[in-house]
Every structure is written in structure tokens, then in C-alpha cells.
Amino acid sequence: MPEPDFAGIEPTRVPEAKRRLAAIDKYLSLPSPTGEDAIRLARSIGITRYQFQRLVKAWCEHRNAKMLVVTKRGRATRNYGIDPRAKAIATEVIEASGADAQLTKVAPIVEQRCVEVGAKPPSRPTIYNWIRQRHAQAANAEGAPRIVVGRMWPRLVVKAHPDAFPLVLVAVALPEKCILAHRVSFDPARPASVRNLFDDLLRKRSTKAMARPLLLSPNDLKEARPSLGVNGLDDLKSHPRSLQRIMSQTFGGALADIRVVFQIQKALKTSAANLSRQDEAISEDFAIATIDQAVSDHNCRCGSDQVSFDIIDG
């Protein structure tokens, strides 16, 4: 029998899903399973007999591994009953206002047009959020082609370092949002090297491609300076604005299906606090494989899994 598909399950819940599936397979392999068999196998994975029997039924009917564990909540996707006509009107007005869109100017127009068509207007906080989202999208989509170096911390709990999230150092091509290179580290005292990431970029650059400026923070520029000098980028200057904010706007809280944070100080003090009864800390190898796959999935979804580039002084 082929390996079940665990895609879409929170990585820390894959071990529990596998344990539950193993118990279900044992139960189904019995010639005539009894109630005592159900109780014994249910106890082996820490659930009640009735929960176990519901899992067995769900697996037999759907063969969907996602149904074996509870899915963690991600970003809110509810529309809170907003009339589609009101949403369309607001989108049109915000787009027409362009970079000058402001709540005090946009909201009255949206409200008046909604009244005219008999639709309930969205609340002003909702309109304000839509304006902010449009500004963030415009900042990335309309900016000049560039390469941004920044960081993200996937919400993964790793056995060897339960008090910290893994660090993913990335170089991202904008506006395509393609990740050109990435490095993963687990020990906060030994973070991924910017210099090594830059060397990875150099191996992928193409002198025949369009040259892009490389945006680095002051600290990252200092670390990468030796490699920059060797490769004719001595005049590269650090970027004056927050690159982490650009990262947050670009990825919006997720790398493919993995939840990520961009300001580690704002995350929970210990990643172990993110573990529930169905979660289990994962190995470094599994974490790296999960992150590598998420990077690949992200690049495929944004339609830019291959971007040719060269690097110039910013």
C-alpha cells in the first residue's frame, strides 16, 4: 500500500497522525476485531474507544490523513457576512484612489454607493484594512526589481532546540517573490551565515540577466562585506528601511503552508508553548525537509520558480 499523503498537516502533528494510522491498520488487520481490541488500541494512542472508532470509520470512508488529527487554526478567512457587492464596490474605489487612498476619502464614497445598490456597507475598520492590504501589495508589486535579504522563523518545534523556532535566512527576488537562496539554522547562538547565503547567490547569478540591487541591513552588510569586496560590490550600501517589514508584506505570515513570524521578539518566548496534545517536536532533518519543500511550493505558487538575475551595487 502506498504511503499516505500527509501534506497539509502541521509538521509537528505528522508523528501523531502516523501513530494513529498505525493503530487503525492494526485494528483493521484483525480477523474479527472486538470492543476490547478497540479499547486496547485506543489507549495505546491516548484516546477513548469511541474517538478511536470514529477515526477508523473516517479513515475507511475517506482515506484522508488530514482527518486523523485536528488542524491548527491559521489566518482568519471569514468574511463576516460582507455583501459581495459591497466588497466589489470597496475594491473598485480603493483601486481608483491608487496610492492616495485614505479612509476619510474612500469610506464615504463606498458607503454612498452601497446605499444606492441596497447593500450593507462594510465597517470603516474593514475598509481601512483593505486599504492597508492594497498599499502593501502595491509596495511589492510596483517596486523596481530587487533582491531582499531577510529572516523568517517557521513555527516549528525542533527536539534539539525546544525553546526557539528555526531561523530561515532568505534572499527574495521582488516583485516576483521568488526565493533565490535560503539557509536554515536551529541554534540561536549560531545563526545562518549571511556570507554563505551571499555565496549561494553568486553561484546562481547570470551575467546575461537583468542586474538587480541587493538590499541588506547594516549588520548583514557588515558580515557579507568580505565576499562583496571580492566580487566587485565594494560600494554596496545598507538599506535605510526595515527589510523585515518588506518580508512580512511579501509573505503575509506564511511560507506555503507553514506559519511563520518575522519579528521573533513578538513570538512566544518558548516554542514548546505551541505544542498541544497532538503535537510532537520534530527532528532537525524533518524540519529542514519541511522547510525546503515549503520554499519549493512557495516558488511554484507564485509562478516564479526560476528567476535569472545579476547583482549590482544598490
Secondary structure, 3 states (H helix, E strand, C coil): CCCCCCCCCCHHHHHHHHHHHHHHHHHHHCCCCCHHHHHHHHHHCCCCHHHHHHHHHHHHHHCCHHHHCCCCCCCCCCCCCCCHHHHHHHHHHHHHHHHHCCHHHHHHHHHHHHHHHCCCCCCHHHHHHHHHHHHHHHHHHCCCCEEEEEEEEECCCECCECCCCCEEEEEEEECCCEEEEEEEECCCCCCCCHHHHHHHHHHHCCCCCCEEEEECCHHHHHHHHHHHHHCCCCCCCCCCCCHHHHHHHHHCCEECCEEEECCHHHCCCCHHHHCCCCCCCECHHHHHHHHHHHHHHHHHHCCCCCCCCEEECC
